[in-house]
Amino acid sequence: MPKSRIEAFTDAVIAIIMTLLVLELHEPTSPNWSAFINMEHKFIIYLISFVSLAIYWNNHHHLFQLVRKVDGWVLWANNFLILMMTLFPYVTAWVGDYPFDWPPQALYGAVILGTNFAYYLLVQALVRANGKDSKIGQLFGHYPKLYISVGGAAVALLLGKLITPIAVLIVNVLILLMWFIPEKVVEKNL
């Protein structure tokens, strides 16, 4: 299978997920600024989720610039990544309604942890399919940001349970900052 099919499919699904995300953002209950300001937590979590999806898409795009071969493992790993991302609209809506409560934050954090783990599995499947000596194998065979992301998301859940539920969101936003700019080394190797 050419890599273009998996890229096109992933692009389409992420675009749909982003559209569903905004549909969960309902208008204020009255036509004044105070009604809008009272929705600030819903708007903030929407922006965090949108930026998260955009970062996953950007890095997925950069990752696939190095790919020459895909196999069944890559397809399933990519589908697992898509599965985890499709949960963003649901958990975003729940956290938007209850931003300081543990169950919504725990589920939001679990979705981020699952998405980070799925991305890790996708990278591993791509390295296996393309070989350790390939460009992707050389650059991403042992990639610390992947481990930090998965471990950091797990730590976020722990801190959210032990300290305050909002810690889940805070720690995961800090992890996002690390991924905000895709790897320049990919661009240099093209």
Buried (B, 14 or more C-beta within 10 A) or exposed (E): EEBEEBBEBBEEBBEEBBEBBEEBBEEBEEEEEEEBEEBEBBEBBBEBBBBBBBBBBBBBBBBBBBBEBBBEBBBEBBBBBBEBBBBBBBBBBBBBEEBEEBEBBBBBBBBBBBBBBBBBBBBBBBBBBBBEEBBBBBBBBEBEBBEBBBEBBBBBBEBBBEEEBBBBBEBBBEBBEEBEEBBEEBEEEE
